[in-house]
Amino acid sequence: MSGWKAVAIGDLVSSAKTWNPMRSAMDDVFSYIDLSAVDQDAKTIVGAREIVCGDAPSRARQLVEKGDVLVSTVRPNLNGVARVPEELDGATASTGFCVLRPRNHSIDGAYLFQWVKSPMFISDMVRKATGASYPAVSDRIVAESRIPLPVLPEQRRIAEILDKAEDLRTKRRVALGQLDTLNQSIFLELFGDPVANPKGWAKRAFGEICESRLGKMLDQKQQTGKHLHPYLRNANVQWFHFDLSEVYEMDFDSTARDEFRLRDGDLLICEGGEPGRAAIWRSQLPECYYQKALHRARPREGQANSEYLAWLLWFLSNRGGLGDHVTAATIAHLTGEKLKAMRIPLPPFPLQQEFARRVVAVDKLKTAHLAALAELDALFASLQHRAFRGEL
């Protein structure tokens, strides 16, 4: 342990000035940072808005300066924190933030920012939050929380080490995002926008090129049967991947196992929730089935492949191409009948195969990047832990 003194954050920072935009000229404009403007993963402000004073929300009160540390006081487990960049000097922040303005002679701003991102600070805020459905902490609780405080040169050294490690993580995440964009670009290059269909591909009914069917009806009684096996539900299927952190089991007798067992290459499509959301099953579990909230699509040989269909559905979903096929009396659904009848552009199969080959190559790169990012995340967590214990 460091033996550093723990000091209340409030003793190291100054308060932000406040103002009321409604008392200014109604057509004056100001930059507003609300809680949604903070990217909770990147810990940066990405969505500041220009607002006229006449439309100012009641929470728009706090005048911030370059270098201020913003800490969201609601849902502290999400750690909505960010540092005000130069271009937002003089902007107005929501009162949903606790604004921490470092006193330069007491605490280094970068060190303070690293601290409010640390698991130690987050767990302290979560523990002190009140409100079951909308947990929150007060500015007072943030100000009274304590931070280990070495001398300023040591603070700067620690912050520099953590900043460099975090920069590596950021670059890796940017690379991953570019790979996602690359798949989109490849699709558009080969096939064009499937909604506009500029290349004039002939359209076929989905049911003509795929064998598709909904899964087994969920029955609570069958969740304690003699033949329990894992099955996928809507929540497990995300765009292009599966979230298998929580997989339920249900009874599948021999007949049901033959009918609903997943095969490598099956395309799973959400019937509700976000209709059309799809991912390709790659035998992530040795034996798995699926329930009625999902369609299982198996392309007919030589006509279509799952990679093309998954990305086709993504473009249709994001560009309004599923609207005519989704039933939305109460909750939006892509029924089995609607899916089978949906007419989709069908490029030549060899071109689809070329697309699949490129997607597989990109996905291999993504896997490598994800593994490297996991290692960087583990390294950063270790550095954080050691840094604030004085062990760096």
N, C-alpha and C positions, 0 to 999 in steps of 0.2 A: 504493500500500500504506500501511497505517496506521502502521507502526512500533511497534504495540503489542507488549508482551512476551507470549509464549505461556507459559502456566503450566499445570502438571499439575493436572487436576481434583481429584485426591486432596489437594492442598495447600489447597484452597478449601472443602472439605466436611468434615462430621463423620460418624462412623459411627452406624448405628442400633443400639439395644440389642436383644438377643435374649432369647427365653424358650422354654420347652418346655411347650406346652399340656397334654401328657400328665401333667405333674406337678401340675396343678391338679385341682379337683373335676371328675369325669368329666361332670357335667351342666351345667357352666358353658358359656356361649356367647360366642363372639367373632366379629368380622367378618374374613373371610379374602379376600385379594386374590391370586389365582393368575394365571398367565400368560394364561389365556383370558379373564380379567376385563377386559383392556385392549382397547379398540377401536383397532386399528392404523391405521385411517384418520382417526378423529376425535382420536386421541391422548388419550383420556379413559378413566377407569375406569367401566365400565358394568355389570359383573357380579360385584361383591363379594357373597360369600355368608355367611350366618350358619351357623356350625358349632359343634357341641358339642365340648368338649375331648376327650372320649373317642373321637371320630371324626377327630381332627386328623391330616392327612397329615404325613409326616416333614419336608416342606419348609416347613411353617408355623412360622416361627421369628422373623422380623424385625418388630419393633414400629415402626410408621411414625407420622409426625406430619404435620399440615397443612403443605403447602408442600414436602414431600419430593419429589424427582424420582426416579421409578422407571425404570430402564433394563433391559429384558429382555436377558439375556446369551446367550440362544439365538436362532438364526436372526437375526442382527443386520441382515440385509438387509430384514427386515420392519419394523424400527424400532418395536418394541413399547414405546413410552415413554408416560408419563403423569405428571401431578402430583397429589399426594394432596389432595383437597378437604377442607374443614372437617368435613363429616359423617363422614369416615373417619379423623379424628384418633384415634390410639390403636389402629387396626386392625392386623392382622398380614399381612405380605406374604410371598410365597414366596421361598425362597432362590434362585429362578431370576431374581430381580431384583437388580441392583446399586442399593442405596438411596443417593442423593446428598442429603445434608442441608446446604444452603448455610449457610456462616458469614456472617451478615448484614454483617459489617464487611469481608468480602473479595469477595463476589460476590452479585449480585442474582439471586434465585431465578427470576424470569421470564426473565432473560437466559440463565441456565444451561439452562432448559427449551427456549428457542428454539435454543440451540446443539446440544443432543442430538437435535433434529429436523432439523438441517441436513444437506445432502448431504455436506459435508466430514467431519462426525463419522461418518455412516453408512458412507461409503467407507473410512474409517480402521478401523472395527470389522470390516467385511467382509474387508478385507485381512489383518487379524490373527486372524481366526477360524480355528479348527482343527476337523477332523471333516468328512468328506465328506458323510455322510448326515444328520448332525445338527450343523451348524456352530455353534460357540459361542465366546464369549470369557469370560475370567475377570473377577472384580471388579478384580483387579490391573491388567488391561489397560485397563479403563475408567478406573480411577484414574490411571493413568500417561499416558493420552491428554491432549493439550494443547489449551487453549482460548485464543484471543486475548483479552486482558484490558485493556480501557480502564478509566478511573476509574469509580467507582460512578455518578455522575450521567450519564455517557455510556452506561453499561450500561442504565440505566433508560430513557433516551431511545430507544435502539435497540429495547429490548424493547417499549416502548409502540407504536412504529411497526409492528413486526411483529405485535403482538397485534391492533391495529386491522385490519391487512390480513387476518389470519387470521380475524377475526370476520366480515368480509365474505364470505369463502369458506364459512364455516360456515353463515351465513344462506342462502346460495345453495344449499348442499347440503340444508338443511332444506326449502327450497321445492321442490326436486326430489322429495324424499321425500313431501311432501304431495301432489304431482301424481300420484305412483304410487298413493297411497291414494285419490285422487279417482276414478281409473278403477275401482278396486275398489268404491267406494261407488256409482258410477253403475250398474255391473253389478247390484249387489244391489237397488238401487232399481227398476230396470226388470224384472229377471228373478227375483229372489229367490235363495236358496241352491240351486245346482243339485243338491246331494246330497239335501236335504230336499224340494226342488221344491214349496214352499208354495203357489205359484200354479197348481199342477196342470197345467202344460203337458204336452201329449201327447208321448210318447216315440217316437222313431224310431231305427232302426239307423243308425249312422254311415255305413255303406256305401250306404244308400238316399239320403242327402242329399249325399254327397261321392264323387267318383271318387278313389280313393287307391291308391297302389302304392309298394313299396319301390324303392330306387334300384339302380344297377348294382353287381354284385359286384366287390369290390376285388381286383385281380389285379396283383401286383408286376411281372409281365412287361409289362403294358399301361401301366406308368408311364413307359416309354421308347418308346412307339409313335410312329407318324407323325402322328397327329391328337391332339396333347396339348391338353387344355382344362381349365380350373379346375373343381373339383367341391367340394361341401360335404360335411363329415363331421360326426359327432356333436359334436365339440368346437367346431365353428363355430356351432352353434345354441344360443343362450341364450334365457332367457325374454324374448320380445318384441323381441329384437335379435340381430344376428349379430356374432360376433367374426371379423373378416376379416384379423387380423394375420398369420395363417399359413394360406394356402390352397394346397392341393396340386393337382397336375395328373395326369390319366390319359388314356389313349387312348380317344377316342369316335369310332367310324366314323360314316358318314352315318345308318345305321339307329339306332344308339345315340343320336345327337344328336337325332333326331326323338323318340325315346322318353323321354329323360331331361333334356331341356332345361327349365330353369325359366322360368316366366312370371311377370310382375308379378301379385302377389296370391296366389301359391301359398302354402299353409301347410305349413311343414316341421316334422315331429314326430319327436322322438327315439324310436327303437325300443328302445334300451338306455341304460345309464348312469343317466339320470334319465328313465325312461319317461314319455312324454307332454309333455316340455318342448318348447315350440313358439314359432315366430316366423314372421312374414309376410315373404315375399320381395318387395322393392320395387326390383328391378333395380339393386341396389347395384353389380353388375358387369355389363358389357354382354352377356356370354355366360357362363352358368354351368350346371353340372349337379350331380348329387348321387349319393351312393353308397348301398349297401344298408342301412347303419345308420340311414337316415332314411326316413320315410314322406313322400310328397308328396301333399297333399290339395287337391283342387279342388272347392269347393262347387258343387252343381248350381244353375243360375240360378233365382232366385226362391225358393229354399228356405232357404239359409243363406249367411252371409258369413264371411270369414276372421277378422274382428275378434271376432265373437261366439264362434267356435269356439276361438280362441286363449285367450281369457279363460275360457271354459268349462273348458278343459283345465287352466288354472292353478288354478281353484277346486277341480276334482276332484282334482288332484294334492295340493293343500295341505289338503284336508279328507277325505282317505281314500276318495274316490270312484272311484279307479282300481284299488283292491285286487283286485276280482274279475276284472279284465281283464288283469292282469299275470301272466305266467308266470315263476315264480321257482324252478325246479329247482336251478339253480346261480347264474346271474346274472339279475337281473330283466329281462324283455323284454315289450314290447307288440308282439306279433306282428301281421302283416297281417290274419290271420284274426280275432284278438281285436279289433283296432281296428274292422274292418268290422261285427262283430257287436255292438259296444258300443251300448247304447241310451241315447240322450241326450235331455234335454228340448228341445223345439223351439218357441220362442215364434214369434209371427207375424213374417213377414219384414220388414214395415215397422218393427216395433219393433227388430229387429236393425239395420236401416238407421239408425234414430235413434241407437242405441248407437254404431255405427261413426262417425257424424258427430261425436258428442261426443268419442270417443276421438281422432279426427284433430285436433280442436281442442286437446285437452289435449296431444297429442304435439307440436303446433306450439309450444306454450308451453314444453314440455320442451326442444325443440331450441334455442329462444332462451336458456333458462337454461343449457344445456350450453355454448353458445358463450360466454356471459358468464362462466361458471365457468372455462373454458379460458383466457380472458383474465386472470382474477384469479389463476389458478395460475401463469401466465407472469410476471405482475407480482410475485407473492410470491417466486418463484424468483429473480427479478432483485434484489428487495430483500434477500433472504437473502444472496445473493452479495456485494452491495455493503456490507451491514451489517457483516459480519465481516471485511471488508477496510478498514473505516474510511472508506467512501466515501459514507455517507448524509449 
